[in-house]
Amino acid sequence: MVFPKIMTHPQKNLIVKLLRDGKGVRHVRKVLQDMYPDDRSKWLSVPTLQAFRKEHMKLEGDALEDV
């Protein structure tokens, strides 16, 4: 499974929606930290989110500027 931490996350649909809507990876990380303040296992790192956005969603800097 590619990106198992994201694909098995209880908020995976929200994560994908936020990234697809052009929200930054730091914003997504903050949303997850606010949702799960006491459960660090549900937090995702910026590099993980960046890699997922780039490799799985095929979104990069130029494409994000158009969103």
N, CA and C of each residue as an Amber inpcrd file, in Angstrom:
protein
   201
   0.8520000  -1.1820000   0.0000000   0.0000000   0.0000000   0.0000000
   0.8960000   1.2440000   0.0000000   0.6140000   2.1370000  -0.9110000
   1.3570000   3.3830000  -0.9970000   0.7820000   4.3690000   0.0110000
   1.6600000   5.0180000   0.7760000   1.2690000   5.9780000   1.8000000
   0.2640000   5.3800000   2.7850000   0.6440000   4.3080000   3.4660000
  -0.2970000   3.6420000   4.3700000  -0.7870000   4.5400000   5.5000000
   0.0500000   5.4580000   5.9640000  -0.3810000   6.3220000   7.0610000
  -1.5290000   7.2320000   6.6290000  -1.5290000   7.6100000   5.3600000
  -2.6300000   8.4380000   4.8580000  -3.8180000   7.5710000   4.4650000
  -3.5610000   6.4690000   3.7700000  -4.6570000   5.6370000   3.2640000
  -5.4540000   4.9610000   4.3760000  -4.8560000   4.7870000   5.5500000
  -5.5760000   4.1760000   6.6700000  -6.0200000   5.2050000   7.7040000
  -5.7830000   6.4600000   7.4320000  -6.1290000   7.5300000   8.3720000
  -7.6470000   7.6910000   8.4260000  -8.2210000   7.9100000   9.6190000
  -9.6860000   8.0660000   9.6980000 -10.2080000   9.3080000   8.9620000
  -9.3470000  10.2730000   8.7050000  -9.7550000  11.4860000   7.9940000
  -9.1650000  11.5610000   6.5850000  -8.9140000  10.3960000   5.9710000
  -8.2590000  10.3950000   4.6600000  -9.0530000  11.1730000   3.6110000
 -10.3620000  11.1050000   3.6490000 -11.1700000  11.8400000   2.6680000
 -11.0120000  13.3460000   2.8520000 -10.9550000  13.7900000   4.0960000
 -10.7510000  15.2050000   4.3760000  -9.3600000  15.6500000   3.9110000
  -8.3640000  14.8310000   4.1710000  -6.9970000  15.1460000   3.7580000
  -6.9330000  15.3280000   2.2420000  -7.4970000  14.3950000   1.5000000
  -7.4950000  14.4690000   0.0350000  -8.2830000  15.6830000  -0.4330000
  -9.4260000  15.9470000   0.1740000 -10.2450000  17.0980000  -0.2150000
  -9.4920000  18.4000000   0.0040000  -8.8660000  18.5570000   1.1590000
  -8.1340000  19.7870000   1.4380000  -6.9940000  19.9930000   0.4480000
  -6.2460000  18.9380000   0.1730000  -5.1420000  19.0490000  -0.7740000
  -5.6500000  19.3270000  -2.1910000  -6.7130000  18.6580000  -2.5690000
  -7.2890000  18.8610000  -3.9010000  -7.8250000  20.2900000  -4.0590000
  -8.3350000  20.8520000  -2.9590000  -8.8720000  22.2140000  -2.9910000
  -7.7790000  23.2720000  -2.9210000  -6.5150000  22.8300000  -2.8700000
  -5.4130000  23.7710000  -2.9110000  -4.8990000  24.2190000  -1.5630000
  -5.3740000  23.6090000  -0.4940000  -4.8690000  23.9580000   0.8330000
  -3.4330000  23.4670000   0.9450000  -2.6160000  24.2110000   1.6470000
  -1.2160000  23.8450000   1.8140000  -1.0360000  22.6820000   2.7650000
   0.1120000  22.0350000   2.6500000   0.3740000  20.8740000   3.5110000
   0.4830000  21.2800000   4.9720000   0.9840000  22.4750000   5.2410000
   1.0660000  22.9410000   6.6360000  -0.3320000  23.1790000   7.2080000
  -1.2400000  23.6470000   6.3650000  -2.6300000  23.8340000   6.7930000
  -3.2600000  22.4820000   7.1490000  -3.0350000  21.4920000   6.2890000
  -3.5890000  20.1540000   6.5390000  -3.0100000  19.5920000   7.8370000
  -1.6950000  19.7470000   8.0330000  -1.0660000  19.2700000   9.2660000
  -1.7130000  19.9360000  10.4790000  -1.9520000  21.2420000  10.4050000
  -2.5500000  21.9870000  11.5210000  -3.9730000  21.5200000  11.7890000
  -4.7300000  21.2660000  10.7370000  -6.1040000  20.7690000  10.9040000
  -6.0840000  19.4470000  11.6700000  -5.1820000  18.5460000  11.2940000
  -5.1030000  17.2500000  11.9690000  -4.6330000  17.4090000  13.4160000
  -3.7000000  18.3100000  13.6540000  -3.2370000  18.5400000  15.0200000
  -4.3620000  19.1040000  15.8800000  -5.1870000  19.9710000  15.3090000
  -6.3230000  20.5330000  16.0490000  -7.4060000  19.4860000  16.3010000
  -7.6020000  18.5720000  15.3420000  -8.6120000  17.5220000  15.4960000
  -8.1970000  16.4710000  16.5170000  -6.8930000  16.1960000  16.5710000
  -6.3640000  15.1470000  17.4430000  -5.2330000  15.7080000  18.3190000
  -5.5540000  16.6410000  19.2270000  -4.4880000  17.2640000  20.0150000
  -3.7460000  16.2950000  20.9350000  -4.3980000  15.2240000  21.3150000
  -3.7860000  14.2830000  22.2620000  -3.3650000  12.9700000  21.6190000
  -3.4500000  12.8760000  20.3100000  -3.1140000  11.6220000  19.6320000
  -2.1660000  11.9000000  18.4700000  -0.8720000  11.9340000  18.7730000
   0.1270000  12.2550000  17.7560000   0.1930000  11.2170000  16.6400000
  -0.3380000  10.0250000  16.8830000  -0.3110000   8.9980000  15.8370000
  -1.2120000   9.3750000  14.6560000  -2.1300000  10.2910000  14.8590000
  -3.0310000  10.7480000  13.7880000  -2.4760000  11.9610000  13.0460000
  -1.3710000  12.5240000  13.5360000  -0.7480000  13.6590000  12.8670000
   0.0670000  13.1550000  11.6840000   0.1960000  13.9780000  10.6560000
   1.0180000  13.6510000   9.4990000   2.0640000  14.7440000   9.3220000
   3.2480000  14.3480000   8.9410000   4.3320000  15.3150000   8.7680000
   4.1890000  16.0370000   7.4290000   4.7900000  17.2100000   7.3690000
   4.7880000  17.9940000   6.1360000   5.4430000  17.2090000   4.9920000
   6.6160000  16.5710000   5.2080000   7.2090000  15.8080000   4.0970000
   6.3070000  14.6640000   3.5990000   5.6050000  14.0060000   4.5010000
   4.6850000  12.9330000   4.1000000   3.5680000  13.4950000   3.2380000
   2.9870000  14.6050000   3.6710000   1.8980000  15.2210000   2.9110000
   2.3850000  15.7420000   1.5630000   3.5940000  16.3260000   1.5360000
   4.1490000  16.8160000   0.2700000   4.3760000  15.6750000  -0.7070000
   4.9430000  14.5850000  -0.2180000   5.2090000  13.4350000  -1.0890000
   3.8920000  12.8510000  -1.6140000   2.8940000  12.7390000  -0.7460000
   1.5940000  12.2210000  -1.1580000   0.9740000  13.1200000  -2.2240000
   1.0080000  14.4280000  -1.9790000   0.4230000  15.3790000  -2.9370000
   1.1390000  15.2950000  -4.2820000   2.4520000  15.1950000  -4.2560000
   3.2260000  15.1840000  -5.4980000   3.1020000  13.8620000  -6.2450000
   3.2430000  12.7530000  -5.5440000   3.2840000  11.4430000  -6.2000000
   1.9030000  10.8480000  -6.4520000   1.0130000  10.9660000  -5.4810000
  -0.2820000  10.3110000  -5.6170000  -1.3130000  11.2170000  -6.2920000
  -1.2590000  12.4920000  -5.9760000  -2.2570000  13.4070000  -6.5240000
  -1.7360000  14.1420000  -7.7500000  -0.4470000  13.9820000  -8.0580000
   0.1660000  14.5950000  -9.2330000   0.0250000  16.1200000  -9.2320000
   0.1110000  16.7210000  -8.0400000   0.0550000  18.1780000  -7.9300000
   1.4170000  18.6910000  -7.5130000   1.9200000  19.6700000  -8.2140000
   3.1750000  20.2900000  -7.8780000   2.9890000  21.7930000  -7.8230000
   4.0450000  22.4970000  -7.5420000   3.9840000  23.9440000  -7.3480000
   3.2440000  24.7030000  -8.4420000   3.5740000  24.4580000  -9.7110000
   2.9280000  25.1770000 -10.8040000   1.4330000  24.8890000 -10.8680000
   1.0810000  23.6490000 -10.6680000  -0.3350000  23.2760000 -10.7150000
  -1.0750000  23.8940000  -9.5400000  -0.4380000  23.9600000  -8.3960000
  -1.0930000  24.5320000  -7.2220000  -1.3680000  26.0160000  -7.3900000
  -0.5390000  26.7220000  -8.1450000  -0.7610000  28.1320000  -8.3790000
  -2.0450000  28.3540000  -9.1740000  -2.4260000  27.3910000 -10.0120000
  -3.6280000  27.5120000 -10.8210000  -4.8940000  27.2380000 -10.0240000
  -4.7600000  26.5710000  -8.8920000  -5.9460000  26.1840000  -8.1010000
  -6.5090000  27.3900000  -7.3980000
